[in-house]
Amino acid sequence: MSAAAEPTPTRGPARPPALLGLPLGVGFLMPALVMVALFLLVPFAWIVAVSFTNQSLLGGQAQFVGFANYARMFDAASWLPGGMGYSLIVTGVFVLGSLAGQVGLGLLLALLFFRRRGPWREVVFTLVTLCWILPDVPIAFGWLSFLDRDFGLLNGILSALHLGRPDWTLDHPLTAIILFNIWRGTAFSMLLFSAALEGIPPSYLEVASVSGARFTQQLRDIILPSIQAQVLSALVLITIWTFNTFGPFLITGGGPLNKTDIVAIHTYRVAFKFGDWGLGTSIAMVVMLLNLLLTAAYLLASRRGARDARA
């Protein structure tokens, strides 16, 4: 008589590995925390402190002046003529022009190559991405040559079309830096929208095509609603980046006659050209608060969009 087979013991659920102790975890995080403190928190605290003093680039003993720098910044007598108010107006035009160009051109390129493969797509995407990742200095020198009045390629094309030879950096400096920034930053929105378009189910567009919907109707009723979150991200992020960019300084230096004195250049000019660190850091604080407001608006809109999508 054979012995009864013993039941095979079943294994219980695998135990999770023991968690690292708190001191060891803090030890692993410490290098990152030190770097954040040195390069983010300490400079931020220094800017806050200096904005309440009359610190000068020339040195000397700084004195606490309270909110005097902020009062000088918002002084009605100097608010518009070359002051912070004029700089905000120039920055607003610069941001709106760059935003419309980058988002519009990025969406156009993404739609042109939507679900298309081949060498032309790779060439265009590579060239546009190179415009985004190449260093500022050689790009700026290239654009100065491109915009040259007598020998620039842009004026050569315009002259061939009998449209004249304008001096872009002298007569149209704000338009010149807007064109530069659109050319420089279109890659981000193009890549973002291309990835978003790939996520649209093909059946949506196929059904619309069979139903006789024109492309404009598909764009309005299917494509744009499907990439709404990405459009919002592009609008807010490009606004923040453009608001803080310093690249146009390499082309115009903020001139002529402060016509391209965007906020980043204005802050640099006050702090380092005029040597007024107190006023310069107070401007930087206001700019930082504006960036925080834009970021908060972006986060609220993103959460509301996610909530609506779940509903």
C-alpha positions, 0 to 999 in steps of 0.5 A: 500500500503506497503512502499518501502523497503529502500535500505540497506546501504553498508559498505565501505572498512574497515579503517586501524587502526591508525598507532602508532606515531613516538615517541611511535614506537621509544620507543618500539624499544629503548630497542633493539637499546640499546642492539645492541649498547652495544653488537655489535656497541660498541665492534666493535668500540673498536676493530677498535680503539685498532687495531691502538694502541700497547695495551697490555694485561698487561695494561699500556698506549696505544699509537697510532701506525697507521697501524703498527699492520697490517704491522706486520701481513703481514710481509714477515719474519713472514707471514708463520712460525707460522704467519697469512699466515700459519694460513690461509693455515691451515684454508683453508684446515680445511674449505675445508675438513669440507665443503666437508664432511658436504655438502656431508654427509648431502646430502647423509642422506637427499637422503637416507631418502627422502620421507621415514617415520618410526622410522629409519628416526626419530632416525637418524635425532634426533641423527644427530641433537643432535650432532649439538645442544649439548654444545661444552665442553662435546662433546669435552671431548667425542671426546678426548675419542673417539680419544684416542690412546690406549682405543678410540673407533675409534682405537678399530675399526681400530685395529679390521680391522688390520689398526693400532692405530694412535695417532690422536691428535699427528700424524694427528691433522688436520684430527682429527678436520676435522672429529670432525667438520664434525660430529658436523655440518652435521645436518644443511645441512641434515635438509636444503636439506631434506626440499628442497627435499620435495619441488620437485614436485613428478611428476618430478621424477615419469615421469623420472622413467617411462622414464627409467632414472637412479637415477644418471640421476635424481640426475643430471638433476632434484634433484640438479638443484631443490635444487641449491639455498639451496646448495649455502646457505649451501656452503656459511654459512658452510664456514663462520661458519667453518672459525670462529669456535673455537671448535677445540681448545678444542681438540688440543689447536691449536697444536701440533706445531701449526698444527691446528692453525686455524684463530680463535685459532691464534687470541686467541693465539696472543691476550690472550696467548701473550698478544698483543691486538693490533695485535690480534684486527688487525687480528680480523679486517682482519677476519671480512673483509673476513667474509663480503666478503663471505657474500657479495658473498653469497648475490650477488649469491642469488640475481642472482639465484632468478633473473634467477629463475624469468626469 
